[in-house]
Amino acid sequence: MAQKDIPKYLQETHDRVFEHNRAWAAEQKAKDPDFFKHLAAGQNPEYLWIGCSDSRIPAEQITGLEPGEAFVHRNIANLVCNTDLNVMSVITYAVQHLQVKHIVVCGHYGCGGVKAAMTPQDLGLLNPWLRNIRDVYRLHEKELDAISEEGARYDRLVELNVIEQCRNIIKTAPVQQSYAKNQFPIVHGWVFDFHNGLLKDLNFDHQKTLHDIQKIYNLTES
């Protein structure tokens, strides 16, 4: 499609992004003339953020973090699968090279991926991905089935899924080895609530979980 054939509203939405970018760049430079000089010099983030791809949850905006303060990875339903080379590469780079101090798994209530996983139907290509969430349901089947109200059961699976992904992070060699040497990173589980804009800390116990899983998943020995 030639440039002149693009529908007007599509061109306008495209152009709006660049207008906002120019305004943002000018604002940053006005506040700090050296802002982009420092930004170009490199990154030293304290946080690795693993969140859902949902377009309504921009990590920096809801946390107040500035550019350079969070290394971000997002996928459907904020999963950490050991067979996913993308997220494994992100964790390895963030821990070994950037030396992040915190790793946050942030889910959100109303997650479409979690809801789809609770739906007993064939979803084609999504099946292998969503099976990871269905496995979380299987692990906590009694607790979840005891919740009669569907919305509450759905919300609890969102929380349990976040906790399970935190465990998956702690099972990785880079995280275990860095923590043994440096006492960081610490893994956290959070959930974002659309109804009030607030983050809920699930109070994931990093140290206890690490101790519990290392009977089987200890990767600190060289």
Biotite code that builds the C-alpha atoms (Angstrom):
import biotite.structure as struc

atoms = struc.array([
    struc.Atom([0.000, 0.000, 0.000], chain_id="A", res_id=1, res_name="MET", atom_name="CA", element="C"),
    struc.Atom([1.414, 3.369, -1.033], chain_id="A", res_id=2, res_name="ALA", atom_name="CA", element="C"),
    struc.Atom([1.771, 6.074, 1.621], chain_id="A", res_id=3, res_name="GLN", atom_name="CA", element="C"),
    struc.Atom([-0.968, 8.171, -0.003], chain_id="A", res_id=4, res_name="LYS", atom_name="CA", element="C"),
    struc.Atom([-3.386, 5.198, 0.152], chain_id="A", res_id=5, res_name="ASP", atom_name="CA", element="C"),
    struc.Atom([-3.219, 4.831, 3.945], chain_id="A", res_id=6, res_name="ILE", atom_name="CA", element="C"),
    struc.Atom([-6.607, 5.738, 5.496], chain_id="A", res_id=7, res_name="PRO", atom_name="CA", element="C"),
    struc.Atom([-6.552, 9.168, 7.083], chain_id="A", res_id=8, res_name="LYS", atom_name="CA", element="C"),
    struc.Atom([-7.336, 8.002, 10.639], chain_id="A", res_id=9, res_name="TYR", atom_name="CA", element="C"),
    struc.Atom([-4.472, 5.469, 10.522], chain_id="A", res_id=10, res_name="LEU", atom_name="CA", element="C"),
    struc.Atom([-2.049, 8.130, 9.361], chain_id="A", res_id=11, res_name="GLN", atom_name="CA", element="C"),
    struc.Atom([-3.280, 10.475, 12.094], chain_id="A", res_id=12, res_name="GLU", atom_name="CA", element="C"),
    struc.Atom([-2.760, 7.896, 14.857], chain_id="A", res_id=13, res_name="THR", atom_name="CA", element="C"),
    struc.Atom([0.710, 7.170, 13.457], chain_id="A", res_id=14, res_name="HIS", atom_name="CA", element="C"),
    struc.Atom([1.628, 10.856, 13.309], chain_id="A", res_id=15, res_name="ASP", atom_name="CA", element="C"),
    struc.Atom([0.316, 11.467, 16.823], chain_id="A", res_id=16, res_name="ARG", atom_name="CA", element="C"),
    struc.Atom([2.958, 9.129, 18.275], chain_id="A", res_id=17, res_name="VAL", atom_name="CA", element="C"),
    struc.Atom([5.755, 11.181, 16.728], chain_id="A", res_id=18, res_name="PHE", atom_name="CA", element="C"),
    struc.Atom([4.157, 14.430, 17.864], chain_id="A", res_id=19, res_name="GLU", atom_name="CA", element="C"),
    struc.Atom([4.074, 13.109, 21.419], chain_id="A", res_id=20, res_name="HIS", atom_name="CA", element="C"),
    struc.Atom([7.651, 11.896, 21.088], chain_id="A", res_id=21, res_name="ASN", atom_name="CA", element="C"),
    struc.Atom([8.888, 15.322, 20.034], chain_id="A", res_id=22, res_name="ARG", atom_name="CA", element="C"),
    struc.Atom([6.995, 16.961, 22.891], chain_id="A", res_id=23, res_name="ALA", atom_name="CA", element="C"),
    struc.Atom([8.359, 14.440, 25.410], chain_id="A", res_id=24, res_name="TRP", atom_name="CA", element="C"),
    struc.Atom([11.937, 14.884, 24.172], chain_id="A", res_id=25, res_name="ALA", atom_name="CA", element="C"),
    struc.Atom([11.647, 18.658, 24.388], chain_id="A", res_id=26, res_name="ALA", atom_name="CA", element="C"),
    struc.Atom([10.187, 18.444, 27.906], chain_id="A", res_id=27, res_name="GLU", atom_name="CA", element="C"),
    struc.Atom([12.986, 16.194, 29.148], chain_id="A", res_id=28, res_name="GLN", atom_name="CA", element="C"),
    struc.Atom([15.665, 18.423, 27.660], chain_id="A", res_id=29, res_name="LYS", atom_name="CA", element="C"),
    struc.Atom([14.070, 21.513, 29.179], chain_id="A", res_id=30, res_name="ALA", atom_name="CA", element="C"),
    struc.Atom([14.082, 19.892, 32.642], chain_id="A", res_id=31, res_name="LYS", atom_name="CA", element="C"),
    struc.Atom([17.613, 18.516, 32.282], chain_id="A", res_id=32, res_name="ASP", atom_name="CA", element="C"),
    struc.Atom([19.859, 19.540, 29.358], chain_id="A", res_id=33, res_name="PRO", atom_name="CA", element="C"),
    struc.Atom([22.032, 16.450, 29.990], chain_id="A", res_id=34, res_name="ASP", atom_name="CA", element="C"),
    struc.Atom([19.118, 13.982, 30.185], chain_id="A", res_id=35, res_name="PHE", atom_name="CA", element="C"),
    struc.Atom([19.820, 12.260, 26.874], chain_id="A", res_id=36, res_name="PHE", atom_name="CA", element="C"),
    struc.Atom([23.568, 12.370, 27.408], chain_id="A", res_id=37, res_name="LYS", atom_name="CA", element="C"),
    struc.Atom([23.097, 10.331, 30.585], chain_id="A", res_id=38, res_name="HIS", atom_name="CA", element="C"),
    struc.Atom([20.511, 8.075, 28.916], chain_id="A", res_id=39, res_name="LEU", atom_name="CA", element="C"),
    struc.Atom([22.900, 7.259, 26.074], chain_id="A", res_id=40, res_name="ALA", atom_name="CA", element="C"),
    struc.Atom([25.747, 6.470, 28.465], chain_id="A", res_id=41, res_name="ALA", atom_name="CA", element="C"),
    struc.Atom([24.211, 3.136, 29.511], chain_id="A", res_id=42, res_name="GLY", atom_name="CA", element="C"),
    struc.Atom([21.684, 1.559, 31.816], chain_id="A", res_id=43, res_name="GLN", atom_name="CA", element="C"),
    struc.Atom([21.931, 0.512, 35.445], chain_id="A", res_id=44, res_name="ASN", atom_name="CA", element="C"),
    struc.Atom([18.392, -0.543, 36.413], chain_id="A", res_id=45, res_name="PRO", atom_name="CA", element="C"),
    struc.Atom([17.485, -1.690, 39.906], chain_id="A", res_id=46, res_name="GLU", atom_name="CA", element="C"),
    struc.Atom([14.457, -3.639, 38.678], chain_id="A", res_id=47, res_name="TYR", atom_name="CA", element="C"),
    struc.Atom([13.665, -6.407, 36.238], chain_id="A", res_id=48, res_name="LEU", atom_name="CA", element="C"),
    struc.Atom([9.934, -6.176, 35.530], chain_id="A", res_id=49, res_name="TRP", atom_name="CA", element="C"),
    struc.Atom([8.172, -9.238, 34.087], chain_id="A", res_id=50, res_name="ILE", atom_name="CA", element="C"),
    struc.Atom([4.629, -8.252, 33.260], chain_id="A", res_id=51, res_name="GLY", atom_name="CA", element="C"),
    struc.Atom([1.667, -9.021, 31.056], chain_id="A", res_id=52, res_name="CYS", atom_name="CA", element="C"),
    struc.Atom([1.527, -7.725, 27.486], chain_id="A", res_id=53, res_name="SER", atom_name="CA", element="C"),
    struc.Atom([-1.801, -6.047, 28.292], chain_id="A", res_id=54, res_name="ASP", atom_name="CA", element="C"),
    struc.Atom([-1.636, -2.527, 26.831], chain_id="A", res_id=55, res_name="SER", atom_name="CA", element="C"),
    struc.Atom([-3.177, -0.931, 29.926], chain_id="A", res_id=56, res_name="ARG", atom_name="CA", element="C"),
    struc.Atom([-0.260, -1.619, 32.280], chain_id="A", res_id=57, res_name="ILE", atom_name="CA", element="C"),
    struc.Atom([2.820, 0.456, 31.393], chain_id="A", res_id=58, res_name="PRO", atom_name="CA", element="C"),
    struc.Atom([5.392, -0.463, 34.047], chain_id="A", res_id=59, res_name="ALA", atom_name="CA", element="C"),
    struc.Atom([7.073, 2.931, 34.345], chain_id="A", res_id=60, res_name="GLU", atom_name="CA", element="C"),
    struc.Atom([3.870, 4.944, 34.508], chain_id="A", res_id=61, res_name="GLN", atom_name="CA", element="C"),
    struc.Atom([2.182, 2.938, 37.250], chain_id="A", res_id=62, res_name="ILE", atom_name="CA", element="C"),
    struc.Atom([5.342, 2.779, 39.391], chain_id="A", res_id=63, res_name="THR", atom_name="CA", element="C"),
    struc.Atom([6.828, 6.220, 38.774], chain_id="A", res_id=64, res_name="GLY", atom_name="CA", element="C"),
    struc.Atom([10.079, 4.689, 37.557], chain_id="A", res_id=65, res_name="LEU", atom_name="CA", element="C"),
    struc.Atom([12.129, 6.768, 35.129], chain_id="A", res_id=66, res_name="GLU", atom_name="CA", element="C"),
    struc.Atom([13.821, 5.634, 31.895], chain_id="A", res_id=67, res_name="PRO", atom_name="CA", element="C"),
    struc.Atom([16.799, 3.488, 32.819], chain_id="A", res_id=68, res_name="GLY", atom_name="CA", element="C"),
    struc.Atom([15.353, 2.282, 36.142], chain_id="A", res_id=69, res_name="GLU", atom_name="CA", element="C"),
    struc.Atom([13.534, -0.854, 34.947], chain_id="A", res_id=70, res_name="ALA", atom_name="CA", element="C"),
    struc.Atom([14.518, -3.593, 32.518], chain_id="A", res_id=71, res_name="PHE", atom_name="CA", element="C"),
    struc.Atom([11.177, -4.794, 31.135], chain_id="A", res_id=72, res_name="VAL", atom_name="CA", element="C"),
    struc.Atom([9.927, -8.066, 29.689], chain_id="A", res_id=73, res_name="HIS", atom_name="CA", element="C"),
    struc.Atom([6.273, -8.667, 28.879], chain_id="A", res_id=74, res_name="ARG", atom_name="CA", element="C"),
    struc.Atom([4.291, -11.608, 27.536], chain_id="A", res_id=75, res_name="ASN", atom_name="CA", element="C"),
    struc.Atom([0.763, -12.996, 27.712], chain_id="A", res_id=76, res_name="ILE", atom_name="CA", element="C"),
    struc.Atom([-0.138, -13.596, 31.379], chain_id="A", res_id=77, res_name="ALA", atom_name="CA", element="C"),
    struc.Atom([3.373, -12.756, 32.660], chain_id="A", res_id=78, res_name="ASN", atom_name="CA", element="C"),
    struc.Atom([4.672, -16.317, 32.415], chain_id="A", res_id=79, res_name="LEU", atom_name="CA", element="C"),
    struc.Atom([8.190, -17.514, 33.200], chain_id="A", res_id=80, res_name="VAL", atom_name="CA", element="C"),
    struc.Atom([8.629, -20.819, 31.363], chain_id="A", res_id=81, res_name="CYS", atom_name="CA", element="C"),
    struc.Atom([11.989, -22.570, 31.433], chain_id="A", res_id=82, res_name="ASN", atom_name="CA", element="C"),
    struc.Atom([11.535, -23.531, 27.769], chain_id="A", res_id=83, res_name="THR", atom_name="CA", element="C"),
    struc.Atom([11.004, -19.910, 26.713], chain_id="A", res_id=84, res_name="ASP", atom_name="CA", element="C"),
    struc.Atom([14.451, -18.741, 25.619], chain_id="A", res_id=85, res_name="LEU", atom_name="CA", element="C"),
    struc.Atom([13.210, -15.156, 25.451], chain_id="A", res_id=86, res_name="ASN", atom_name="CA", element="C"),
    struc.Atom([12.372, -14.785, 29.135], chain_id="A", res_id=87, res_name="VAL", atom_name="CA", element="C"),
    struc.Atom([15.321, -16.972, 30.189], chain_id="A", res_id=88, res_name="MET", atom_name="CA", element="C"),
    struc.Atom([17.679, -14.717, 28.210], chain_id="A", res_id=89, res_name="SER", atom_name="CA", element="C"),
    struc.Atom([16.131, -11.622, 29.779], chain_id="A", res_id=90, res_name="VAL", atom_name="CA", element="C"),
    struc.Atom([16.576, -13.007, 33.307], chain_id="A", res_id=91, res_name="ILE", atom_name="CA", element="C"),
    struc.Atom([20.153, -14.082, 32.631], chain_id="A", res_id=92, res_name="THR", atom_name="CA", element="C"),
    struc.Atom([21.142, -10.728, 31.152], chain_id="A", res_id=93, res_name="TYR", atom_name="CA", element="C"),
    struc.Atom([19.380, -8.720, 33.844], chain_id="A", res_id=94, res_name="ALA", atom_name="CA", element="C"),
    struc.Atom([20.960, -10.697, 36.686], chain_id="A", res_id=95, res_name="VAL", atom_name="CA", element="C"),
    struc.Atom([24.439, -11.445, 35.389], chain_id="A", res_id=96, res_name="GLN", atom_name="CA", element="C"),
    struc.Atom([25.177, -8.283, 33.409], chain_id="A", res_id=97, res_name="HIS", atom_name="CA", element="C"),
    struc.Atom([22.888, -5.560, 34.736], chain_id="A", res_id=98, res_name="LEU", atom_name="CA", element="C"),
    struc.Atom([22.955, -6.929, 38.297], chain_id="A", res_id=99, res_name="GLN", atom_name="CA", element="C"),
    struc.Atom([19.387, -5.946, 39.068], chain_id="A", res_id=100, res_name="VAL", atom_name="CA", element="C"),
    struc.Atom([18.472, -5.917, 42.742], chain_id="A", res_id=101, res_name="LYS", atom_name="CA", element="C"),
    struc.Atom([14.774, -6.745, 42.393], chain_id="A", res_id=102, res_name="HIS", atom_name="CA", element="C"),
    struc.Atom([12.817, -8.987, 40.030], chain_id="A", res_id=103, res_name="ILE", atom_name="CA", element="C"),
    struc.Atom([9.099, -8.232, 39.925], chain_id="A", res_id=104, res_name="VAL", atom_name="CA", element="C"),
    struc.Atom([6.454, -10.485, 38.415], chain_id="A", res_id=105, res_name="VAL", atom_name="CA", element="C"),
    struc.Atom([3.396, -8.277, 37.973], chain_id="A", res_id=106, res_name="CYS", atom_name="CA", element="C"),
    struc.Atom([0.072, -9.763, 36.993], chain_id="A", res_id=107, res_name="GLY", atom_name="CA", element="C"),
    struc.Atom([-3.274, -8.007, 36.906], chain_id="A", res_id=108, res_name="HIS", atom_name="CA", element="C"),
    struc.Atom([-6.843, -8.752, 37.803], chain_id="A", res_id=109, res_name="TYR", atom_name="CA", element="C"),
    struc.Atom([-8.994, -9.241, 34.744], chain_id="A", res_id=110, res_name="GLY", atom_name="CA", element="C"),
    struc.Atom([-6.158, -10.955, 32.828], chain_id="A", res_id=111, res_name="CYS", atom_name="CA", element="C"),
    struc.Atom([-7.442, -12.294, 29.510], chain_id="A", res_id=112, res_name="GLY", atom_name="CA", element="C"),
    struc.Atom([-4.779, -15.010, 29.426], chain_id="A", res_id=113, res_name="GLY", atom_name="CA", element="C"),
    struc.Atom([-5.799, -16.355, 32.814], chain_id="A", res_id=114, res_name="VAL", atom_name="CA", element="C"),
    struc.Atom([-9.474, -16.195, 31.863], chain_id="A", res_id=115, res_name="LYS", atom_name="CA", element="C"),
    struc.Atom([-8.784, -18.056, 28.628], chain_id="A", res_id=116, res_name="ALA", atom_name="CA", element="C"),
    struc.Atom([-6.920, -20.745, 30.559], chain_id="A", res_id=117, res_name="ALA", atom_name="CA", element="C"),
    struc.Atom([-10.040, -21.257, 32.690], chain_id="A", res_id=118, res_name="MET", atom_name="CA", element="C"),
    struc.Atom([-12.113, -21.790, 29.559], chain_id="A", res_id=119, res_name="THR", atom_name="CA", element="C"),
    struc.Atom([-12.434, -25.481, 28.595], chain_id="A", res_id=120, res_name="PRO", atom_name="CA", element="C"),
    struc.Atom([-11.992, -25.109, 24.855], chain_id="A", res_id=121, res_name="GLN", atom_name="CA", element="C"),
    struc.Atom([-9.407, -25.580, 22.135], chain_id="A", res_id=122, res_name="ASP", atom_name="CA", element="C"),
    struc.Atom([-7.654, -22.259, 21.536], chain_id="A", res_id=123, res_name="LEU", atom_name="CA", element="C"),
    struc.Atom([-5.269, -23.468, 18.856], chain_id="A", res_id=124, res_name="GLY", atom_name="CA", element="C"),
    struc.Atom([-1.769, -22.012, 18.999], chain_id="A", res_id=125, res_name="LEU", atom_name="CA", element="C"),
    struc.Atom([-2.457, -20.579, 22.454], chain_id="A", res_id=126, res_name="LEU", atom_name="CA", element="C"),
    struc.Atom([-2.944, -24.048, 23.959], chain_id="A", res_id=127, res_name="ASN", atom_name="CA", element="C"),
    struc.Atom([0.711, -24.806, 24.837], chain_id="A", res_id=128, res_name="PRO", atom_name="CA", element="C"),
    struc.Atom([1.189, -21.344, 26.351], chain_id="A", res_id=129, res_name="TRP", atom_name="CA", element="C"),
    struc.Atom([-2.022, -21.360, 28.371], chain_id="A", res_id=130, res_name="LEU", atom_name="CA", element="C"),
    struc.Atom([-1.335, -24.868, 29.621], chain_id="A", res_id=131, res_name="ARG", atom_name="CA", element="C"),
    struc.Atom([1.198, -23.306, 31.987], chain_id="A", res_id=132, res_name="ASN", atom_name="CA", element="C"),
    struc.Atom([-1.666, -21.443, 33.670], chain_id="A", res_id=133, res_name="ILE", atom_name="CA", element="C"),
    struc.Atom([-3.889, -24.518, 33.616], chain_id="A", res_id=134, res_name="ARG", atom_name="CA", element="C"),
    struc.Atom([-1.081, -26.354, 35.408], chain_id="A", res_id=135, res_name="ASP", atom_name="CA", element="C"),
    struc.Atom([-1.230, -23.694, 38.121], chain_id="A", res_id=136, res_name="VAL", atom_name="CA", element="C"),
    struc.Atom([-4.955, -24.366, 38.419], chain_id="A", res_id=137, res_name="TYR", atom_name="CA", element="C"),
    struc.Atom([-4.233, -28.106, 38.729], chain_id="A", res_id=138, res_name="ARG", atom_name="CA", element="C"),
    struc.Atom([-1.701, -27.488, 41.512], chain_id="A", res_id=139, res_name="LEU", atom_name="CA", element="C"),
    struc.Atom([-4.256, -25.428, 43.471], chain_id="A", res_id=140, res_name="HIS", atom_name="CA", element="C"),
    struc.Atom([-7.438, -27.158, 42.320], chain_id="A", res_id=141, res_name="GLU", atom_name="CA", element="C"),
    struc.Atom([-8.928, -27.742, 45.772], chain_id="A", res_id=142, res_name="LYS", atom_name="CA", element="C"),
    struc.Atom([-8.433, -24.159, 46.907], chain_id="A", res_id=143, res_name="GLU", atom_name="CA", element="C"),
    struc.Atom([-9.800, -22.696, 43.688], chain_id="A", res_id=144, res_name="LEU", atom_name="CA", element="C"),
    struc.Atom([-12.797, -25.020, 43.414], chain_id="A", res_id=145, res_name="ASP", atom_name="CA", element="C"),
    struc.Atom([-13.750, -24.127, 46.980], chain_id="A", res_id=146, res_name="ALA", atom_name="CA", element="C"),
    struc.Atom([-14.291, -20.512, 45.859], chain_id="A", res_id=147, res_name="ILE", atom_name="CA", element="C"),
    struc.Atom([-17.902, -20.396, 44.692], chain_id="A", res_id=148, res_name="SER", atom_name="CA", element="C"),
    struc.Atom([-17.935, -16.905, 43.201], chain_id="A", res_id=149, res_name="GLU", atom_name="CA", element="C"),
    struc.Atom([-16.438, -17.034, 39.699], chain_id="A", res_id=150, res_name="GLU", atom_name="CA", element="C"),
    struc.Atom([-14.867, -13.580, 39.776], chain_id="A", res_id=151, res_name="GLY", atom_name="CA", element="C"),
    struc.Atom([-13.142, -14.262, 43.101], chain_id="A", res_id=152, res_name="ALA", atom_name="CA", element="C"),
    struc.Atom([-11.883, -17.617, 41.832], chain_id="A", res_id=153, res_name="ARG", atom_name="CA", element="C"),
    struc.Atom([-10.562, -15.909, 38.719], chain_id="A", res_id=154, res_name="TYR", atom_name="CA", element="C"),
    struc.Atom([-8.770, -13.245, 40.792], chain_id="A", res_id=155, res_name="ASP", atom_name="CA", element="C"),
    struc.Atom([-7.204, -15.878, 43.032], chain_id="A", res_id=156, res_name="ARG", atom_name="CA", element="C"),
    struc.Atom([-5.842, -17.758, 40.024], chain_id="A", res_id=157, res_name="LEU", atom_name="CA", element="C"),
    struc.Atom([-4.266, -14.491, 38.860], chain_id="A", res_id=158, res_name="VAL", atom_name="CA", element="C"),
    struc.Atom([-2.481, -14.278, 42.228], chain_id="A", res_id=159, res_name="GLU", atom_name="CA", element="C"),
    struc.Atom([-1.474, -17.936, 42.280], chain_id="A", res_id=160, res_name="LEU", atom_name="CA", element="C"),
    struc.Atom([-0.128, -17.641, 38.750], chain_id="A", res_id=161, res_name="ASN", atom_name="CA", element="C"),
    struc.Atom([2.085, -14.720, 39.782], chain_id="A", res_id=162, res_name="VAL", atom_name="CA", element="C"),
    struc.Atom([3.389, -16.692, 42.764], chain_id="A", res_id=163, res_name="ILE", atom_name="CA", element="C"),
    struc.Atom([4.148, -19.707, 40.572], chain_id="A", res_id=164, res_name="GLU", atom_name="CA", element="C"),
    struc.Atom([6.116, -17.558, 38.132], chain_id="A", res_id=165, res_name="GLN", atom_name="CA", element="C"),
    struc.Atom([8.107, -16.149, 41.066], chain_id="A", res_id=166, res_name="CYS", atom_name="CA", element="C"),
    struc.Atom([8.990, -19.730, 41.993], chain_id="A", res_id=167, res_name="ARG", atom_name="CA", element="C"),
    struc.Atom([10.038, -20.398, 38.417], chain_id="A", res_id=168, res_name="ASN", atom_name="CA", element="C"),
    struc.Atom([12.432, -17.452, 38.564], chain_id="A", res_id=169, res_name="ILE", atom_name="CA", element="C"),
    struc.Atom([13.994, -18.729, 41.783], chain_id="A", res_id=170, res_name="ILE", atom_name="CA", element="C"),
    struc.Atom([14.565, -22.109, 40.126], chain_id="A", res_id=171, res_name="LYS", atom_name="CA", element="C"),
    struc.Atom([16.966, -20.528, 37.619], chain_id="A", res_id=172, res_name="THR", atom_name="CA", element="C"),
    struc.Atom([20.744, -20.792, 37.996], chain_id="A", res_id=173, res_name="ALA", atom_name="CA", element="C"),
    struc.Atom([21.541, -17.070, 37.481], chain_id="A", res_id=174, res_name="PRO", atom_name="CA", element="C"),
    struc.Atom([19.177, -16.013, 40.274], chain_id="A", res_id=175, res_name="VAL", atom_name="CA", element="C"),
    struc.Atom([20.295, -18.701, 42.725], chain_id="A", res_id=176, res_name="GLN", atom_name="CA", element="C"),
    struc.Atom([23.981, -18.103, 42.094], chain_id="A", res_id=177, res_name="GLN", atom_name="CA", element="C"),
    struc.Atom([23.735, -14.312, 42.276], chain_id="A", res_id=178, res_name="SER", atom_name="CA", element="C"),
    struc.Atom([21.757, -14.477, 45.510], chain_id="A", res_id=179, res_name="TYR", atom_name="CA", element="C"),
    struc.Atom([24.279, -16.874, 47.078], chain_id="A", res_id=180, res_name="ALA", atom_name="CA", element="C"),
    struc.Atom([27.099, -14.494, 46.187], chain_id="A", res_id=181, res_name="LYS", atom_name="CA", element="C"),
    struc.Atom([25.496, -11.041, 46.538], chain_id="A", res_id=182, res_name="ASN", atom_name="CA", element="C"),
    struc.Atom([22.236, -11.477, 48.494], chain_id="A", res_id=183, res_name="GLN", atom_name="CA", element="C"),
    struc.Atom([20.367, -10.139, 45.473], chain_id="A", res_id=184, res_name="PHE", atom_name="CA", element="C"),
    struc.Atom([18.165, -10.126, 43.437], chain_id="A", res_id=185, res_name="PRO", atom_name="CA", element="C"),
    struc.Atom([15.027, -10.436, 45.544], chain_id="A", res_id=186, res_name="ILE", atom_name="CA", element="C"),
    struc.Atom([11.940, -11.761, 43.754], chain_id="A", res_id=187, res_name="VAL", atom_name="CA", element="C"),
    struc.Atom([8.563, -10.070, 44.311], chain_id="A", res_id=188, res_name="HIS", atom_name="CA", element="C"),
    struc.Atom([5.012, -10.885, 43.242], chain_id="A", res_id=189, res_name="GLY", atom_name="CA", element="C"),
    struc.Atom([2.591, -8.020, 42.592], chain_id="A", res_id=190, res_name="TRP", atom_name="CA", element="C"),
    struc.Atom([-0.879, -7.660, 41.069], chain_id="A", res_id=191, res_name="VAL", atom_name="CA", element="C"),
    struc.Atom([-2.279, -4.509, 39.456], chain_id="A", res_id=192, res_name="PHE", atom_name="CA", element="C"),
    struc.Atom([-5.934, -3.627, 40.054], chain_id="A", res_id=193, res_name="ASP", atom_name="CA", element="C"),
    struc.Atom([-7.667, -1.670, 37.276], chain_id="A", res_id=194, res_name="PHE", atom_name="CA", element="C"),
    struc.Atom([-10.449, -0.559, 39.605], chain_id="A", res_id=195, res_name="HIS", atom_name="CA", element="C"),
    struc.Atom([-8.246, 1.637, 41.767], chain_id="A", res_id=196, res_name="ASN", atom_name="CA", element="C"),
    struc.Atom([-4.918, 1.801, 39.934], chain_id="A", res_id=197, res_name="GLY", atom_name="CA", element="C"),
    struc.Atom([-3.058, 0.279, 42.869], chain_id="A", res_id=198, res_name="LEU", atom_name="CA", element="C"),
    struc.Atom([-0.462, -2.460, 43.042], chain_id="A", res_id=199, res_name="LEU", atom_name="CA", element="C"),
    struc.Atom([-1.042, -5.281, 45.528], chain_id="A", res_id=200, res_name="LYS", atom_name="CA", element="C"),
    struc.Atom([2.045, -6.843, 47.068], chain_id="A", res_id=201, res_name="ASP", atom_name="CA", element="C"),
    struc.Atom([1.472, -10.591, 47.458], chain_id="A", res_id=202, res_name="LEU", atom_name="CA", element="C"),
    struc.Atom([4.308, -10.674, 50.019], chain_id="A", res_id=203, res_name="ASN", atom_name="CA", element="C"),
    struc.Atom([6.114, -13.470, 48.236], chain_id="A", res_id=204, res_name="PHE", atom_name="CA", element="C"),
    struc.Atom([8.681, -14.917, 50.656], chain_id="A", res_id=205, res_name="ASP", atom_name="CA", element="C"),
    struc.Atom([11.867, -15.039, 48.591], chain_id="A", res_id=206, res_name="HIS", atom_name="CA", element="C"),
    struc.Atom([14.146, -16.583, 51.217], chain_id="A", res_id=207, res_name="GLN", atom_name="CA", element="C"),
    struc.Atom([11.735, -19.275, 52.387], chain_id="A", res_id=208, res_name="LYS", atom_name="CA", element="C"),
    struc.Atom([10.849, -20.241, 48.810], chain_id="A", res_id=209, res_name="THR", atom_name="CA", element="C"),
    struc.Atom([14.516, -20.444, 47.861], chain_id="A", res_id=210, res_name="LEU", atom_name="CA", element="C"),
    struc.Atom([15.200, -22.677, 50.864], chain_id="A", res_id=211, res_name="HIS", atom_name="CA", element="C"),
    struc.Atom([12.216, -24.907, 50.088], chain_id="A", res_id=212, res_name="ASP", atom_name="CA", element="C"),
    struc.Atom([12.912, -25.422, 46.398], chain_id="A", res_id=213, res_name="ILE", atom_name="CA", element="C"),
    struc.Atom([16.659, -26.006, 46.664], chain_id="A", res_id=214, res_name="GLN", atom_name="CA", element="C"),
    struc.Atom([16.219, -29.575, 47.871], chain_id="A", res_id=215, res_name="LYS", atom_name="CA", element="C"),
    struc.Atom([15.336, -30.373, 44.248], chain_id="A", res_id=216, res_name="ILE", atom_name="CA", element="C"),
    struc.Atom([16.319, -27.291, 42.236], chain_id="A", res_id=217, res_name="TYR", atom_name="CA", element="C"),
    struc.Atom([19.634, -26.302, 43.820], chain_id="A", res_id=218, res_name="ASN", atom_name="CA", element="C"),
    struc.Atom([21.863, -24.906, 41.056], chain_id="A", res_id=219, res_name="LEU", atom_name="CA", element="C"),
    struc.Atom([24.423, -23.086, 43.176], chain_id="A", res_id=220, res_name="THR", atom_name="CA", element="C"),
    struc.Atom([27.007, -25.874, 42.960], chain_id="A", res_id=221, res_name="GLU", atom_name="CA", element="C"),
    struc.Atom([29.511, -25.461, 40.129], chain_id="A", res_id=222, res_name="SER", atom_name="CA", element="C"),
])
